[in-house]
Amino acid sequence: MSKRDDLVEYTGDEDLLFLDEECFDAAIVGVTERCGQVNTVCYRTGKIIEILIQNGMDDEDAWEYYYFNIAGAWVGDRTPTFLNIYE
């Protein structure tokens, strides 16, 4: 079973919205819940950057791509959320 299938089964929410490319599934942290709002899939930002770099981007291009094409893309109430972990 895929991470996507696991989250849908866990939440019972078949309308969860994932990033199109399944390579980003490795960056999934879980699902965010807010009172009165729909569940959204949560991704770890640092892992997304790692994946972009592994796929041939340099650090600067990866961050630019992330901010413009991923974090900056609003696709409705189910737009995924992104977690920045500062350790």
C-alpha positions in Angstrom: 0.0 0.0 0.0 1.3 3.5 -0.9 1.7 6.4 1.6 -1.2 8.1 -0.2 -3.4 5.0 0.3 -2.4 4.8 3.9 -3.3 8.4 4.6 -6.7 8.1 2.8 -7.4 5.0 4.8 -6.3 6.6 8.1 -8.3 9.7 7.6 -11.2 8.2 5.8 -10.9 11.3 3.5 -10.8 10.2 -0.2 -10.5 13.9 -1.3 -7.0 14.5 0.1 -4.9 16.4 -2.5 -1.3 15.3 -3.0 1.5 16.9 -5.0 1.3 15.4 -8.5 4.7 13.8 -8.6 4.8 10.7 -6.4 8.6 11.2 -5.8 7.4 13.9 -3.2 5.6 11.2 -1.2 8.8 10.7 0.7 8.3 14.3 2.1 4.9 13.6 3.5 4.7 14.2 7.2 1.0 13.5 7.7 -2.3 15.3 7.6 -3.1 18.7 9.2 -6.5 19.2 10.8 -8.1 22.6 11.7 -11.4 23.2 13.3 -14.0 23.9 10.7 -11.7 23.2 7.8 -10.9 20.3 5.5 -7.9 18.1 6.1 -4.7 18.8 4.1 -1.7 16.7 3.4 1.4 18.1 5.1 4.9 17.9 3.5 8.3 18.6 5.0 9.9 21.5 3.1 13.5 20.4 3.6 12.7 16.9 2.2 11.1 18.5 -0.9 14.3 20.5 -1.4 16.4 17.3 -1.1 14.2 15.6 -3.7 14.5 18.5 -6.1 18.3 18.5 -5.7 18.5 14.7 -6.2 16.5 15.2 -9.4 19.2 17.5 -10.8 18.6 21.0 -9.4 21.2 23.0 -7.5 20.3 24.5 -4.1 19.2 27.9 -5.4 17.1 26.5 -8.2 15.4 24.0 -5.9 14.4 26.8 -3.5 13.2 29.0 -6.3 11.2 26.1 -7.8 9.7 25.2 -4.4 8.6 28.8 -3.6 7.1 29.5 -7.0 5.7 26.2 -8.2 4.9 24.3 -5.0 4.4 26.5 -1.9 3.1 29.3 -4.1 0.5 27.2 -5.9 -3.0 27.7 -4.5 -5.4 25.0 -5.7 -8.3 25.5 -3.3 -9.1 24.5 0.2 -7.3 21.2 -0.1 -3.9 22.8 -1.1 -1.2 20.9 0.8 0.6 22.5 3.7 4.3 22.6 4.2 6.2 22.2 7.5 9.6 23.9 8.0 11.5 22.3 10.8 14.3 24.4 12.4 16.6 22.3 14.5 
